[in-house]
Amino acid sequence: MLQREEEYYASLRDGRRVFYRGELVEDVTAHPVLGKAIRHAAVDFRMAHDPAYRDLAVVSEGHDSFSRYYSVPQTAMDLKRRRDLIAEGTRLGGTVVPLIHEIGTDALFGLLEVLPEVDARYGTHYTERVSNFWTKARNHDWALAVAQTDVKGDRSRRPADQKSPDAYVRIVNRSPEGIWIRGTKVHTSVAINANWLLVLPTREMRAADQDYAVCCAVPVNAQGLTLVASPYLEHATDVWEHPLSAQHKMVETVTIFDDVFVPWDQVFLAGEWDAAGAIAKAFVEFHRFTAVSYKLPLLQALVGVASLLAEYNGIRHARHVQMALGDLVLYEMTVRSIVDNAADQGQRVASGIFRPNIPLVNLAKYHFATGLHQAFHRVQDIAGGLLVTAPSWEDWQNPQFGEWFEQAFAGHEIGGFERMAVMHLASDLVASELAAYHLVLAVHAEGSIEAERMTIVKDYPWTEAENEIRRLVGENDKYQRGLRKLTE
């Protein structure tokens, strides 16, 4: 089944406990801020029913049709189609990813990769449970969120050593029917507009941390579950001054589990502490492929807006501007090329899923994250101070100023009004709350820059490089003569 937009909205009116600025929200779809995030995310459902996007967004098997997000990648081309779908949804979303299918299926991919080994080791049936949940989620076209990052408390302490036991989500009780979990997660994206939460461990565990080694699926309206929504980006309401962020946003939550009951068929890990790290890592490697896929429309937008403003400002042929534009193009093309190669050089794992190349995925994310601040700087330099000083919509509509502004702000073969429209879009991209949001996400979302760097360095074929040096040294005749002399 493919949900329609209206059905998706109706599914969110289910009694969920969502708080915004200290007040309980009766209907998230009607809330002036949260509703914007929900309408933004609904692009997934609009694409699925739009003939222009159906081939990209929908997979048909026999008489069944379902979202491509729920299609398990089997080849490099499958990964590229997934990348294209993520990128197109983000492009339609004004550089903000919808995420209500992407992140949840990333988690399911990771679970299906790791859990067969857990089942073999412990005699559990977690893989079957995840497969059953996958089928239900696909057939109902559920929107999924992932609650992975715990608040962590004192970072120098392990989960079981925290002063507050609620710094990490843990199992507090078990019965023949299921488990109860308690604790606090943070940075939970799209939870307010998802149907289900997938709870994942955030790190590797020790035997002492076994109660914290928990993975499960929880409906967002579960008793004891509370979502406290972030108000960030709530001020962007004017589509002239904020053409992107006034229409598109994502909401993160502090996610509180206060003795939430989870039946066993929705439990995918319960105390097998030595699997926690593998699950966390498997999820994030799939999710970083999603991350670099949804960054591509932002990078293209930076190139496009810089190019237009260079033209409109009459500075396109200035040497430093040409250099800046070239740097933006190189940045965008480098990230895009690495993403392509990550798919092409992926591999099929034991579970049958085709996984992107891990070092290359991390390299793409690392290159994006370490370059975004400089890319924003280049756009700011080309655009000029009007990014933050341009007149408002009301000023343009005032008959005392309108015609004056049209002449005063005219640029190279462009009228003042059109030039300022592009300037405001540039401002929303690189000089607004949305810009700050993008910059922080670049540093912290989908794993830190240091985590990506460590993965790249760890997975580098050091032995191969060292052996090549040994071969080159060994071909030297004098080295061989000297070596023989030493051994005589």
NORZIKA-V436041 format. One record per pair of residues at least 6 apart in sequence whose ideal C-beta (glycine too) atoms are under 6 Angstrom apart, sorted by the first residue. I is the first residue (numbers start at 1). J is the second residue. Records with the same first field share a line. If there is no record, write none. Layout:
I=J  J
This chain:
1=139  141
2=48  141
3=45  141
5=42  45  46
8=42  45
9=29
11=195
12=28  29
13=27
14=221
15=221
16=220  221
17=226
18=25  28  192  227
19=228
20=229
21=231
25=31
28=34  192
29=35  38
33=234
34=192
36=249
37=249  250  251
38=193
40=93  248  249
41=98  100  193
43=89  92  93  98
44=98  101
47=53  57
48=57  58
56=85
57=68  85
58=65
59=66  68  71
66=138
67=101  141
68=85
69=101  105
70=138
72=353
73=79  354
74=354
75=354
76=343  344  346
79=343  356
80=343
83=293
86=102  290  293  294
87=293  296  297
89=98
90=97  294  297
91=297
93=248
94=244  248
95=297  298  301
96=248  250
97=294
99=189  190
100=143  190  194
102=290
103=146
104=144  198
106=286  287  290
107=146  198  200  283
108=134
109=286  353
110=282  283  286
111=130  268
112=130  351
113=282  349  351  353
114=278  279  282
115=126  127
116=127  351
118=126  272  275
119=126  127
122=272
126=268
129=265  268
130=268
133=217
142=195  196
143=194  195
144=194  196
145=190  191  194  197
146=198
147=185  188  197  199  255
148=200  202
149=186  187  202
150=168  185  202
151=167  184  186
152=167
153=162  164  167
159=168  209  212
160=208  209
166=183  184
168=183  212
169=181  183  257
170=183  211  212
171=179  181  211  214
172=180  182
173=180
178=261  262  263  264
179=262  267  270
180=259  261
181=214  257  260
182=257  259
183=257
184=256
185=255
186=254
187=252
188=253  255
189=250  252
191=227  253  255
192=227  229  251
194=220
196=217  219
197=218  220
198=217
199=216
200=215  283
201=213  276  279  280
202=280
203=280
204=276  277
205=213  273  276
207=273
209=273
210=271  273
213=269  271  272  273  276
214=269
215=268  269
216=262  266  267  268
217=266
218=262
222=260
224=258  259  260
225=260
226=256
227=253  255
228=253  254
229=251  253
230=252
233=245  249  433
236=242  245  246
237=246
238=246
239=246
240=393
241=424
242=428
243=425  428
244=428
245=428  434
284=447
285=358
287=446
288=361  365  446
289=356  361
291=365  446
292=339  364  365
295=368
296=336
299=332
302=328  375  379
303=328  329  332
305=426
306=325  328  379  382
308=422
309=382  383
310=316  321  382
312=411  412  414  419
313=411
314=412
315=321
321=382
324=378  382
328=375  378
331=371  375
335=364  367  368
338=360  363  364
339=364
341=360
342=356  357  360  361
343=356
345=357
346=354  355  356  357
348=354
349=355
359=456  459
362=452  455  456
363=456
365=452
366=452  453
369=442  449
372=442
376=430
379=430
380=430
383=426
386=423
387=427  431
388=431
390=420  423
395=401
396=402
405=416
406=415  416  417
409=416  419  420
410=416
411=419
428=434
473=479
